[in-house]
Each structure stands twice: as structure tokens, then as C-alpha cells.
Amino acid sequence: MKRAIIEGMCCEGCARDVKTVLSAIYGITDVTVSLSGGYATYEGFVSKDIIAATLAAEGYRLVSIEKG
């Protein structure tokens, strides 16, 4: 499981949006989002650049990805 630290989520709607956006990336599965923690967890092997660009297109910023 990997953890993506994300800035810009301010409400449950944002958390749902992030989950939808990440789930739509080919190669990512099992997405969960913690609004209070400011992160999403997921399974998969996708470039950090792809995740960052996808989130940026929706108004969020990828801070880092931690491997668990």
C-alpha cells in the first residue's frame, strides 16, 4: 500500500473527488482517502508524475508518495 500526501482537500466533496480521480488512473486500485489526514492510500505501480499531473488538473497538489 502506498500513501499519497495531498494538499488542497478541504471537504468530503474534495475527498470523493480525489478518490474518483485516482481510481480512474490505469494501474491504481483500492483507493481510500483520509480528509483529516490529508492523504490517499492505494495499490499499484504508477509514475509519481502521472499522479501529480492528474491531481493538479483537478486543483490538488501531490506533496509526496510514501511506500508502505
N, C-alpha and C positions, 0 to 999 in steps of 0.2 A: 504494500500500500504506500502510495506517495502522498505528500501533503503540499498543496499549493497555497502559499500565503498570498492573499489577495486584498488590495486596498480598493475602497470605493463602494463597498456594500453597506447600506445604511438601514435597510428594512427587509422584511420577509420577502417582499416582491423582488428585491435585488438578489436575495439568496436563491429564489426559484429561478430567476433569470440565469444566474451563474451555473446552476445545476443543468439547466436546459442547454446552455451554450457548450459546456464541457462535454455533456453526454452526446452531443451531435458530432464531436470530433472523432473521426475514424480511428479506432485503436484505443479509445478510452472507455472503460466500463466501471460499474459500481461506484458512481459519483455520489458523495454525500457532502453537504455544505453546512458549516457552522457559522452562522451570522455573528454570534457573540465572540467566537474565536478568530474570526476573520480569515478562515481558510476553507479549502475544499480538499477532500481526500478522494483518491481514485486509484484504479488499477490500469496499467497499460504502459506502453513504451512509445511516447510521442515526444518530439523535439520541444524543448522549452520555448524556442522561438515561435513555434506554431501555437502553443497555448497562450503565450504572451500576446501575439497578434490577434488571436481570436477574442481574448478578453478585452483588449484595447479597442477593438471595433465596437464593443458594447459599452465602453466607458469605464472599464475596470482596469486596474494595474496589477500585474503579476510582480510580486516582490521577490519571491524565491520559491524553489521547489526543494522539499526535504524528502529524502528517501527513507522509508521506514522499514 
